[in-house]
Amino acid sequence: MSKNPTIDLLFQVFFEKPAEIMIPSWLMYGRVLGRIWDSY
C-alpha cells in the first residue's frame, strides 16, 4: 500500500465493492478529477 492514507482509504472503499459498481465509481471519480484539473 502507499504511504498516503487517503489513497489507501480510497482503495479500500473501491475494492470492497463489486466490479460493476467499482468501474462506474472510478469513471465518475476521474471525471471529477478532470473538472478540478481543468479549473486550475
VOMAR-934817 format. One record per residue (C-alpha): residue in one letter; x, y, z. Coordinates in steps of 0.5 Angstrom, whole numbers, plus 500, padded with zeros to 3 digits. Each point is the difference from the previous one (the first is absolute). Layout:
! VOMAR-934817
AXYZ ...
This chain:
! VOMAR-934817
M500500500 S502507499 K502505506 N494504498 P495498505 T495504496 I501496494 D500493504 L493502502 L498501493 F503493498 Q496497506 V494503498 F500499493 F503493500 E495497505 K494502495 P499495494 A503502494 E493502496 I500506506 M507501500 I501501493 P495506499 S503503507 W507500497 L497504494 M496505504 Y506501504 G504501494 R495505497 V500504507 L508500500 G500502493 R495506501 I504502506 W507500496 D496504494 S498505505 Y507502502 
